[in-house]
Amino acid sequence: MTKEEIIEEEDEESSFTMSRRTFIKLAGAAGAGAAAFGYLKFSPKKLMTAGAEPDPNEGDAGVSMVRSFCLMCHSDCGIQAKIKDGVILKLDGNPYHPANMDYTSDNDLVAEDEVDFDPTTDVGTLCPKGQAGIMTMYDPYRVRYPLKRTGPRGSGMWEKMSWKDALDEIKDGGDLFGEGSVAGLSAIRDVTNPIDPGDIYDDGERDPAKTSLEYWGPKSNQLLVFYGRNMQSDFTTRFTKKAFGSKNHHGHTSICEATQKVAHEHTFRNSDYDYSRSGLDQGFKIKGKDHFKPDIKGCDNLVVAGAAYLEANFPMQALARYSMEAIENGTEVWSVNPRFTKLAGKGSNWIPVKVGGDSALGIGLLKYIIENTQYDDAFLRACNSTLSPNGGAWTDACFVVREDTGKYVLDTDVGLPTPTDTPVVWNGSAFERHSDSVSAPTLDYTGLYDFGGGNVNVNSVFNLLKTHVSDANYTFAYLNGQAGLTGLTGKTIQKVGEFLTETGKRTAIDYYKGPSQQTSGYSACRAYTLVNVLLGNIDKKGGMNAGGGHYSYSAPAVNGGVSESGMYIDRHGKHYNGVTPTPARQWFPYASHGVCQDIWPSVKMGYPYKVKAVIQYYQDYMYTYPYNQIVRDTMTDLSATPLIVSIDAFMGESSAMGDYILPDTCYLERWTIYHSHPTVKTVVTAIRQPVLQDKITNVTIAGHSTKVYVSPLSTLTGTSFTTVDDFLDAFEGPMLLEDMLSALAIKMGMPGFGDDGITSGKNMYTAWDYYDEFAKSGDLGEGLVPSTMDYMTIAGQFENPANVYDAGDPTLLNHRYEGVCTLYVEQMAGDVNILNGSDTYPSFPRVEGLKDIAGNDLTDEDEYEFALISHKAVQHTQSRTAQNPWLMMLQPENWAEINTEDADELGVTTGDWVRLVSPTNTEGVRIKVKVSEHIRPKTIDVPWGFGHWEFGSKPYFVDGTSSGSDKRVGGGFYVNSLMRADPFYYDNSKPAASTSDRIGGSANQYVNFVKVLRG
Amino acid sequence: MALANQRGFYYDMNRCIGCHSCTIACKAENNTDLDLNYRWVMEVEGGTYPDPTRHFFSTACHHCDEPACLKACPFATMDDPGASTTGNPNENAIVKRGINGDMDMDDGIVYIDEEFCTGCKRCVWACPYGAPQFNESTKKVEKCHLCKHRVDAGLKPACVNTCVGKALDSDTISDIESNHSGTVKEVTGLPSENLTSPNVRITDI
């Protein structure tokens, strides 16, 4: 049979209807025969022949419960697995985790049996994704052995390898594919010599004051470790940066929320900010609190802009439970979103802002609050912590700024005695250090001061902001209406302002991904954040703060590691300072969370230097990138990407394009120590552990006694191994990320692994070694087998969830930020975009439309009149949920939702086909239409998570045998290929990224335009 | 002929977020066939831009006082409890506990006894709520049994346990009515309560 015939036949015998226990039975039987058949073929048929039987109850004989936490999305809620006979029967919510349940404990630190619920019968809630996670574990299309491609990249043709052979080839390189010699990781790992000049795109872009080694870094930087939802990042940082010596350990944050994090950090910055401005890259060093969330249950009036509480965001369950309780108790929730979200349906008002209008709406709200003197005067006047009416939080509103430089006026500048480079405020008659006991700082100050060269205008930050929002361009007439960016009337903007400033009400505005993922995201996010600062709600009941945080813990230190140095592939955190006047691509001095959408095009371009090997982990950029064509272009370019190794439990779209796949275990089969999110106002340390505890196996490797997790899909022959190679040869099947990378590191002789790999003198061979030591740190303290504490039983350390408010002052949250709230981003003053001298970095948020990466207006899209947006349906997360039959059953495919008015004009009705065409994708995407009243006109919403073309939706072949497949995994439509390639690159024939926020670094995922053609 | 300790569901439409957790919890608990759900959530969109509405309705078997399924079943009868007080002595294919079987129980849970179901689908046609569903694999009908295996062990049904918005509960009808005032048995879009006297109590929007 041909490959195509096999695929066709398998489409007929889909596995979707198989129950998981049938699968397990089958897996057991097939597992026994696996050796005889070589690669195990999974093509199970529809096997439901008997009536379903319900699960046994918790408490029944032979039923055990193991608690952990989830990763079906990044809410990280607690889970509780019901297990019998070595099989996970059901996943519920861990009742001890505050994301899953509200309860009270007897003491501040929750203990197993000192709570007001019965843990033998009460469980926490769990969303559909979380419950369906059981199918991630038992998915029949999981990658089961190390694979090496036997055809061209993306051909779907693989051969099975042993762990030892796969790791040896990756380590040693050679003519691995019959296509010429490929450098292995050992050759790349040179931490002392500079990158070959021939591998550097333009050495004229180097800071001439630095050597090539100092500036670009050592050859080891030519390994790129590129990950997605990596919750083992402490470990992968250890491997990549501290042991391998590559700076290029990059995550996915900029296709998620990077800009909102940067806006938060710039507003809620660390108190050790260096006012002396000695470093050019001070901007990058502002690492403050990166996420605030409202105290929802304490709010009277809450505005939610571009965040979908009941569908996504995190933790979705806590947001939903708090919101529903709050609304029942009288909280009014207004939703700002071009889409009528599920939250909008529950709230009291929907503000259908135009796509891309958030910066204008945010400025409009600041303008309303200032011009109607609705700001919190006492809070803004608090120029230090002592003066704070909010239990510690204070602002720079009274700081004085000199007009000529845009910098804060320091005590040094105005001749105060014993100066310490500290900003000053005006006290009505003189300057004083803001940190002194100022009795009456002037909020709205303007004056003159002679710094030595004649009088200079000096103004308080608040005065500058007041002037800024009074800009003639920022009239409500400009902000509103057809020609304006918000698409709202001035009256509507004022109504939102009134809602947020209603006398006697606790109010807040929350936002998330919508405002963040636009080219104007930085200003949009800063504006919304500053609304909260002006409202003075920071750390207050019903206000915003960073949540309860976590108890102390720290990752095991590296014994004898190397220091990363040089330049990130995505040039984030650096001002361009080269000899060549302008760099060939944009640099991102303020994007402290990276610019991942620029990484694949940079790799394609060999910029700023060539990459020699890529390790992908827990990511699927082929699917998740906006303008994803660039990923395929790069991954099929063997000179740009000589070696691609994927660590993945599944045949994701990206893994399918690589050279090797090293099969990972799933999230129910690993350890992680992590926190919760700012939505939760009490302290949380959450512990993830393999829920099938009997699979944790005692072994001895090279004389070191440790444990390894052996998945039900894996086998380990023997328990004592003379060498790491002997262990690898005895192991078949998926292996923990930490176990495989530790083995590789030990074989390569990397520091931080093997004997004495951990600073404390401990050996570092396995995930167990790592997390046992991790759990001996800080407040956990007793490792993975605690003798006196119950944190492994309840899967974490949790503070009494009732401790939300300050016992002494219940108008304040208990766990407070207490730091500075910065209205004015001083270090941006005078700083300009290196590619465009007229594009300044904004110390205050500004109204901004769609721009390219150089800050030029993109106004050539008039004929593309529909804005293309998307949202996460509650049952999906990014790229990793569509393989789950229960979730796809809820909605087999997605659609393009358009307003009735537009549908009438186009002459289409629900179920009709249209073609969406964009400036980048002129061929377009055919998709079915859903006509509704639930979306702003001239807007198209395509729910995210559908339209996979790998991931089990089609088979891959191992040694000629099909993996089996189910085309329903690929149900629905995928539209990222419509997102615009940045014309700054595209028109200049450079490998293009999607359009992006040039400040915060986020990819633009919401302001992309398409034409709608019939048929 | 309401039983004193009749059980049923409570559902608050205001608090339902339409997340489908209940549907999936039921699947996980009862190991149902992929395309067959004992509980499901409907989404009702209405209104006109810019003032649209969206409501959810989570529904399952309502364990009615006058179950149309049971009355339509050729292999079950309401009025023959039989001599034994336990089990299903009269081989009724649909049992209402305490009425025509399981006479030691008085919670009125309605369940299908797979042993005696012939898959004739009369109950599927009769139920105004669409609760009984035909399983193409087994050629029998299945439906929500209020997780009687859990209720009998003093536990809540799986769907109730996992309800993220805290919209769903299950208890005796008398306790539901004393805990929640102003509930109704019928909302817009649902059939008349007079058809079957359903044991669901709803807080309407």
Interface residues (C-beta under 8 A of the other chain):
Chain A: F16 T17 S19 R21 K46 M48 T49 A50 G51 A52 E53 P54 D55 N57 E58 G59 L89 K90 L91 D92 G93 T121 V123 T125 L126 C127 P128 Q131 A132 I134 L310 E311 M316 Q317 A320 R321 M324 E325 I327 E328 F340 K342 A344 G345 K346 W350 P352 V874 Q875 P885 W886 L887 M889 L890 N899 T900 E901 S932 E933 H934 I935 R936 P937
Chain B: N14 R15 I17 G18 C19 H20 S21 T23 I24 A25 K27 A28 E29 N30 N31 T32 D33 L34 D35 E45 G46 G47 T48 Y49 P50 D51 P52 T53 R54 H55 E114 N135 S137 T138 K140 E142 C147 H149 R150 A153 G154 L155 A158 N161 T162 C163 V164 G165 K166 A167
